[in-house]
Amino acid sequence: MTTPGSAPTDLWPAPRARRPVEATVSLPGSKSLTNRALVLAAIADGPSVVRRALRSRDTLLMAGALSALGSRVDTSGDDWTVTPGPFVADAEVDCGLAGTVMRFVPPIAGLSTGAVAFDGDPHMRTRPIGEVLSALRTLGVGIEDGGRGTLPFTVRGAGSVTGGRVVVDASASSQFISALLLAGARYEQGIEVRHEGPPVPSLPHIEMTVAMLREHGVAVDDGVTDRWAVAPGPVRATDHVIEPDLSNAAPFLALAAVSNGTVVVRDWPRRTTQAGDALREILARMGCEVDFVEAGLRVRGTGTLEGIDVDLHDVGELAPAVAALCALADSPSHLRGIAHIRGHETDRLAALATELTALGSDVTEHDDGLSIAPAPLHGGDFHTYADHRMAHAGVIVGAAVDDVRVENIDTTSKTFPGFAAFWSGLW
């Protein structure tokens, strides 16, 4: 099967699994780990190597952003070498559709003596960044955004940031917290970030940030709920080996469930801060057999796919794949705690409700989630809204339902270049 071009009107016939799929897959590296490693390497006290880095649009945009600031990022091989450099020149940063670039780079840009202009794809101008910009203003960093709190904006640093205490409402994205923590050790007084507002979503991503800071020798105090403090000091140059992206495992493990087959994901870590590790518990609750084997994590479909009532607040990036599985389940499901995914690449709750309903699913959209009842599904067009996780949902349904056509499958290149050909080759 060939992959069509990337124009939004392209429709890709999703392969149907007509027999149990037996496969062992190796996944690209984690985008979340790769981009955090690149940021920390760019402000470290010497060169670092990011081994098995994910090569995708988001990570190349991050490499480009850090290079524009003054670092040297060699992406020519599988292992990327990052050499910190002085941040002294004016620069332009293309955020594309990468939330990590839009949010993680401005606190670093505050250390520059140049004017750093940020913009991105049209949809990125609707994604929230105002809390980070307000925090930087509190710390004395010059921000020009016309009062919008969105892209485009310009950061005008003074070569250093005093640092200190800031209060943010991170209920829209845990990245607001991570962005400030990643840069905080390079601020003269470090940084103390307090969250005030509804619960912070996706806490495992903040835990990932804290763990990586500590690997670089940075002292982080996270002993009080909704408070994180980073002590000032050097960021030690540290090489990282990037784990496979466990959230990208969702469609492959789901394939085992819907085809009554067996899928092994190689090199699944026994301990990790990645949100995708929650797939083990979710799939077991839905009726799959889940266990570790020598090669990695193995999931077996059992012929039964049960609905699930689950709070996905901390692992919202898994919601599209889980919703697709729920649409194929034998009993009702309720996915809760995920109002924040309305602010991701698209309004994922509205998009999932629209697209699954169009294929015959019985979906009720709530403010913070979805209720999905068993209903016979049929083929049709599944729109992705330029969102790689929506594409994952589409191919999962397509593996179990005839004649599903997924729009713009190439949007999966955000975290998995070559996904369509890889997926088609599994059976």
C-alpha positions as CSV (number, residue, x, y, z in Angstrom):
1,M,0.0,0.0,0.0
2,T,1.4,3.4,-0.9
3,T,1.1,6.5,1.2
4,P,-0.5,9.5,-0.5
5,G,0.8,13.0,-0.3
6,S,0.4,15.2,2.7
7,A,-2.3,17.6,1.4
8,P,-5.2,17.8,3.9
9,T,-7.7,16.3,1.4
10,D,-5.8,13.1,1.0
11,L,-7.6,10.0,2.1
12,W,-5.6,6.9,3.0
13,P,-7.4,3.5,3.0
14,A,-6.7,2.1,6.5
15,P,-5.7,-1.6,6.4
16,R,-8.2,-4.0,7.8
17,A,-6.9,-6.8,10.1
18,R,-8.8,-9.9,8.9
19,R,-6.7,-12.3,11.0
20,P,-4.8,-12.1,14.3
21,V,-1.8,-9.9,13.9
22,E,1.5,-11.3,15.3
23,A,4.2,-8.7,15.3
24,T,7.2,-7.4,17.1
25,V,7.9,-3.7,16.6
26,S,10.6,-1.2,17.4
27,L,9.4,2.3,18.0
28,P,11.1,5.6,17.4
29,G,12.4,7.5,20.4
30,S,10.3,9.6,22.7
31,K,9.5,13.1,21.5
32,S,9.1,14.3,25.1
33,L,12.4,12.9,26.2
34,T,14.3,14.1,23.1
35,N,13.1,17.7,23.3
36,R,13.8,18.0,27.0
37,A,17.3,16.5,26.5
38,L,18.0,19.0,23.7
39,V,16.9,22.0,25.8
40,L,19.1,20.9,28.8
41,A,22.1,20.2,26.5
42,A,21.8,23.7,25.0
43,I,22.3,25.3,28.4
44,A,24.7,22.8,29.9
45,D,28.4,23.4,30.8
46,G,29.7,21.4,27.9
47,P,28.8,19.3,24.9
48,S,26.3,16.4,25.3
49,V,25.0,13.6,23.1
50,V,21.3,12.7,22.7
51,R,21.5,9.1,21.6
52,R,18.7,7.4,19.6
53,A,17.1,10.8,19.3
54,L,13.7,10.9,17.6
55,R,14.0,12.4,14.1
56,S,10.6,14.1,13.5
57,R,9.2,17.4,12.6
58,D,8.8,18.5,16.3
59,T,12.4,17.5,17.3
60,L,14.0,19.0,14.2
61,L,12.1,22.2,15.0
62,M,13.5,22.1,18.5
63,A,17.0,21.6,17.1
64,G,16.5,24.5,14.7
65,A,15.2,26.7,17.5
66,L,18.2,26.0,19.8
67,S,20.6,26.5,16.8
68,A,19.0,29.8,16.0
69,L,19.7,30.9,19.6
70,G,23.4,30.1,19.3
71,S,23.9,26.4,20.2
72,R,25.2,23.9,17.6
73,V,23.0,20.8,17.2
74,D,24.4,18.2,14.8
75,T,21.4,16.1,13.7
76,S,23.2,14.3,10.9
77,G,23.3,10.9,12.6
78,D,21.2,8.7,14.9
79,D,23.0,10.3,17.9
80,W,22.7,14.1,18.1
81,T,25.6,16.2,19.5
82,V,24.7,19.5,21.1
83,T,27.3,22.1,21.8
84,P,26.2,25.1,23.9
85,G,27.0,28.5,22.4
86,P,26.5,32.1,23.4
87,F,23.0,33.4,23.0
88,V,23.8,36.8,21.6
89,A,22.1,37.2,18.2
90,D,18.6,38.1,17.0
91,A,16.8,35.0,15.9
92,E,13.5,33.6,14.5
93,V,12.0,30.5,15.9
94,D,9.5,28.4,13.9
95,C,7.3,26.5,16.4
96,G,5.4,24.6,13.7
97,L,2.8,22.6,15.6
98,A,5.2,21.8,18.5
99,G,3.9,22.9,21.9
100,T,7.3,22.0,23.4
101,V,9.1,24.4,21.1
102,M,6.6,27.2,21.7
103,R,6.7,26.8,25.5
104,F,10.2,25.4,26.4
105,V,12.3,27.8,24.2
106,P,11.1,31.3,25.4
107,P,12.4,30.8,29.0
108,I,15.8,29.9,27.4
109,A,15.5,32.9,25.0
110,G,15.3,35.1,28.1
111,L,19.0,34.4,28.5
112,S,19.9,35.8,25.1
113,T,20.9,39.4,24.4
114,G,19.1,39.3,21.1
115,A,15.5,39.7,20.0
116,V,14.0,36.2,19.5
117,A,10.8,36.2,17.4
118,F,8.4,33.2,17.7
119,D,5.7,32.1,15.3
120,G,4.3,28.8,13.9
121,D,1.6,27.1,11.9
122,P,-1.7,28.9,11.9
123,H,-3.3,26.6,14.5
124,M,-0.5,27.3,16.9
125,R,-1.8,30.8,17.2
126,T,-4.8,29.4,19.1
127,R,-2.8,27.3,21.6
128,P,-2.2,28.8,25.1
129,I,1.2,30.3,26.0
130,G,0.1,33.4,28.0
131,E,0.9,31.9,31.4
132,V,4.5,31.3,30.5
133,L,4.9,34.8,29.0
134,S,3.3,36.4,32.1
135,A,5.7,34.5,34.3
136,L,8.7,35.6,32.2
137,R,7.5,39.2,32.5
138,T,7.3,38.8,36.3
139,L,11.0,37.7,36.1
140,G,11.9,40.8,34.2
141,V,12.1,39.4,30.7
142,G,10.9,41.6,27.9
143,I,7.9,40.2,26.0
144,E,6.2,41.7,23.0
145,D,2.9,39.9,22.2
146,G,0.5,42.8,21.6
147,G,-1.4,41.7,24.8
148,R,-2.6,38.5,23.0
149,G,-0.8,35.9,25.1
150,T,-0.4,33.8,21.9
151,L,1.9,33.5,18.9
152,P,3.4,35.5,17.4
153,F,5.5,37.1,20.1
154,T,9.1,38.3,20.6
155,V,11.3,37.7,23.6
156,R,13.9,40.4,24.4
157,G,16.3,39.2,27.0
158,A,19.2,41.0,28.7
159,G,21.7,38.1,28.7
160,S,20.6,37.0,32.2
161,V,17.4,36.5,34.2
162,T,17.2,37.3,37.9
163,G,14.8,34.5,38.6
164,G,12.7,34.1,41.8
165,R,9.1,33.2,42.5
166,V,6.3,33.0,40.0
167,V,2.7,31.9,40.2
168,V,1.0,30.3,37.2
169,D,-2.3,28.5,36.4
170,A,-1.0,25.4,34.6
171,S,-4.4,23.7,34.4
172,A,-4.3,24.1,30.6
173,S,-0.9,22.4,30.2
174,S,1.8,20.9,32.4
175,Q,4.3,22.3,29.8
176,F,3.9,25.7,31.5
177,I,5.6,24.3,34.6
178,S,8.2,22.2,32.7
179,A,9.2,25.2,30.5
180,L,10.1,27.3,33.5
181,L,11.8,24.5,35.4
182,L,14.1,23.6,32.5
183,A,15.6,27.0,32.3
184,G,15.5,27.8,36.0
185,A,19.0,26.6,37.0
186,R,20.5,29.2,34.7
187,Y,18.6,32.1,36.4
188,E,20.6,34.0,39.0
189,Q,18.3,33.1,41.9
190,G,16.9,29.9,40.3
191,I,13.2,29.7,40.2
192,E,10.2,28.7,42.3
193,V,7.0,27.9,40.5
194,R,3.7,27.7,42.2
195,H,0.5,26.5,40.5
196,E,-2.8,28.0,41.5
197,G,-5.9,26.8,39.8
198,P,-7.6,23.5,38.8
199,P,-5.4,20.4,39.0
200,V,-2.4,20.3,36.7
201,P,-2.9,17.8,33.9
202,S,-0.3,15.3,32.7
203,L,1.8,15.3,35.9
204,P,4.0,12.5,34.6
205,H,5.5,15.0,32.2
206,I,6.5,17.3,35.0
207,E,8.0,14.2,36.8
208,M,9.9,13.5,33.6
209,T,11.3,17.1,33.6
210,V,12.3,16.9,37.3
211,A,14.0,13.5,36.8
212,M,16.0,14.8,33.8
213,L,17.1,18.0,35.6
214,R,18.4,15.9,38.4
215,E,20.4,13.7,35.9
216,H,22.1,17.0,34.9
217,G,23.0,17.7,38.5
218,V,20.3,20.3,39.1
219,A,18.8,20.5,42.6
220,V,15.0,20.4,42.4
221,D,12.6,20.5,45.4
222,D,9.2,19.0,44.5
223,G,8.2,18.0,48.0
224,V,5.2,20.3,48.3
225,T,2.1,19.8,46.1
226,D,1.8,22.4,43.4
227,R,5.2,23.9,44.1
228,W,8.5,23.2,42.4
229,A,11.8,25.0,43.1
230,V,15.0,24.8,41.1
231,A,18.2,25.9,42.7
232,P,20.6,28.1,40.7
233,G,23.8,26.5,39.4
234,P,25.4,24.8,36.5
235,V,23.6,22.3,34.3
236,R,26.0,19.4,33.9
237,A,26.7,18.1,30.4
238,T,25.0,14.7,30.3
239,D,24.5,12.2,27.6
240,H,21.0,10.7,27.3
241,V,19.8,7.4,25.6
242,I,16.2,8.1,24.5
243,E,13.6,5.5,25.4
244,P,11.1,4.4,22.8
245,D,8.0,6.7,22.6
246,L,5.5,4.7,24.7
247,S,2.5,6.9,23.7
248,N,3.3,6.0,20.1
249,A,2.9,2.3,21.1
250,A,-0.9,2.9,21.5
251,P,-2.0,2.0,18.0
252,F,0.3,-1.1,17.9
253,L,-0.9,-2.5,21.2
254,A,-4.5,-1.7,20.3
255,L,-4.0,-3.7,17.1
256,A,-3.3,-6.8,19.3
257,A,-6.6,-6.1,21.1
258,V,-8.8,-5.6,18.0
259,S,-7.3,-8.4,15.9
260,N,-7.0,-11.0,18.8
261,G,-3.3,-11.1,18.0
262,T,-0.1,-10.6,19.9
263,V,2.1,-7.5,19.6
264,V,5.5,-7.0,21.4
265,V,7.0,-3.6,21.7
266,R,10.7,-3.9,22.0
267,D,12.8,-2.3,24.7
268,W,9.8,-1.2,26.9
269,P,11.4,0.2,30.1
270,R,10.6,-1.5,33.4
271,R,10.7,2.0,35.0
272,T,9.8,5.2,33.2
273,T,8.3,8.6,33.7
274,Q,6.5,8.4,30.3
275,A,2.7,8.7,30.3
276,G,2.4,6.0,27.8
277,D,3.3,3.4,30.4
278,A,-0.3,3.7,31.6
279,L,-1.3,1.6,28.5
280,R,-0.3,-1.5,30.4
281,E,-3.0,-1.0,33.0
282,I,-5.6,0.4,30.6
283,L,-5.3,-2.6,28.2
284,A,-5.4,-5.1,31.0
285,R,-8.6,-3.5,32.3
286,M,-10.1,-3.8,28.8
287,G,-9.5,-7.5,28.7
288,C,-6.1,-7.9,27.2
289,E,-3.3,-10.1,28.5
290,V,-0.3,-7.8,29.3
291,D,3.1,-8.9,30.4
292,F,6.8,-8.3,30.1
293,V,8.9,-10.7,28.0
294,E,12.6,-10.6,27.3
295,A,12.2,-8.4,24.2
296,G,9.9,-5.9,25.8
297,L,6.2,-5.5,26.5
298,R,3.7,-8.1,25.1
299,V,0.0,-7.6,24.7
300,R,-2.4,-10.3,23.6
301,G,-6.0,-9.9,22.5
302,T,-8.4,-12.4,24.1
303,G,-11.4,-12.0,22.0
304,T,-13.1,-9.8,24.6
305,L,-12.8,-6.0,24.6
306,E,-14.4,-4.5,27.6
307,G,-15.4,-0.9,28.0
308,I,-13.6,1.2,30.7
309,D,-14.4,4.0,33.1
310,V,-11.1,5.8,33.6
311,D,-9.7,9.2,34.5
312,L,-7.1,10.1,31.9
313,H,-6.2,13.5,33.4
314,D,-2.6,12.6,33.8
315,V,-2.3,10.7,30.5
316,G,-4.5,12.7,28.2
317,E,-2.3,12.1,25.1
318,L,-3.6,8.5,25.2
319,A,-7.3,9.6,25.0
320,P,-7.7,9.3,21.1
321,A,-6.4,5.8,21.0
322,V,-8.3,4.7,24.0
323,A,-11.5,6.3,22.7
324,A,-11.1,4.4,19.4
325,L,-10.8,1.1,21.4
326,C,-13.8,2.1,23.4
327,A,-15.8,2.6,20.2
328,L,-15.0,-1.1,19.4
329,A,-15.7,-2.4,22.9
330,D,-18.6,-4.7,24.0
331,S,-19.7,-2.5,26.9
332,P,-20.0,1.2,27.7
333,S,-17.0,3.4,28.5
334,H,-16.5,6.8,30.1
335,L,-13.3,8.8,29.7
336,R,-13.0,11.5,32.3
337,G,-10.6,14.3,33.4
338,I,-9.4,15.4,30.0
339,A,-10.9,18.9,29.4
340,H,-7.3,20.1,28.8
341,I,-7.0,18.1,25.5
342,R,-9.3,20.6,23.9
343,G,-6.2,22.8,23.7
344,H,-3.9,20.3,22.1
345,E,-3.2,20.1,18.3
346,T,-7.0,20.4,17.9
347,D,-10.0,20.2,20.3
348,R,-9.5,16.5,20.6
349,L,-12.8,15.9,22.5
350,A,-14.9,17.6,19.9
351,A,-12.9,15.9,17.1
352,L,-13.2,12.4,18.5
353,A,-16.9,12.9,19.1
354,T,-17.4,14.1,15.6
355,E,-15.3,11.5,13.8
356,L,-16.4,8.4,15.8
357,T,-20.0,9.4,15.5
358,A,-19.6,9.7,11.7
359,L,-18.6,6.1,11.6
360,G,-21.6,5.0,13.6
361,S,-20.3,5.2,17.2
362,D,-22.6,6.2,20.0
363,V,-20.6,9.1,21.6
364,T,-21.7,11.7,24.1
365,E,-19.3,14.7,24.5
366,H,-19.0,16.1,28.0
367,D,-17.0,19.2,29.2
368,D,-14.2,17.0,30.4
369,G,-14.6,13.7,28.5
370,L,-16.6,11.3,26.4
371,S,-19.1,8.6,27.1
372,I,-19.1,5.8,24.4
373,A,-21.7,3.1,24.1
374,P,-21.5,-0.1,21.9
375,A,-22.8,0.5,18.4
376,P,-22.1,-1.1,15.0
377,L,-19.5,0.9,13.1
378,H,-19.2,1.3,9.4
379,G,-16.7,2.7,6.9
380,G,-16.2,6.3,6.0
381,D,-13.8,9.2,6.1
382,F,-12.0,9.9,9.4
383,H,-10.6,13.4,9.6
384,T,-7.4,14.1,11.6
385,Y,-7.3,17.9,11.9
386,A,-3.5,17.8,11.4
387,D,-3.3,15.9,14.7
388,H,-1.1,12.8,14.8
389,R,-3.1,11.3,17.8
390,M,-6.3,11.6,15.8
391,A,-4.6,9.6,13.0
392,H,-3.8,6.9,15.5
393,A,-7.5,6.7,16.5
394,G,-8.4,6.4,12.8
395,V,-6.1,3.5,12.0
396,I,-7.2,1.6,15.1
397,V,-10.9,1.8,14.0
398,G,-9.8,1.0,10.5
399,A,-8.1,-2.2,11.6
400,A,-11.5,-3.5,12.8
401,V,-13.9,-1.9,10.3
402,D,-14.0,-2.1,6.6
403,D,-13.5,0.9,4.3
404,V,-12.2,3.5,6.8
405,R,-10.3,6.2,5.1
406,V,-7.9,8.3,7.2
407,E,-7.4,11.9,6.1
408,N,-3.8,13.2,6.0
409,I,-2.1,10.2,7.4
410,D,1.2,12.0,7.0
411,T,0.4,14.1,10.1
412,T,1.8,11.1,12.0
413,S,5.3,12.3,11.0
414,K,5.1,14.6,14.0
415,T,6.3,11.8,16.2
416,F,6.7,8.8,13.8
417,P,8.0,9.4,10.3
418,G,7.1,6.7,7.9
419,F,4.2,5.5,10.1
420,A,1.8,4.6,7.3
421,A,4.2,2.3,5.5
422,F,5.3,0.7,8.8
423,W,1.7,0.1,9.8
424,S,0.7,-1.3,6.5
425,G,3.6,-3.8,6.6
426,L,2.5,-5.4,9.9
427,W,0.1,-7.7,8.2
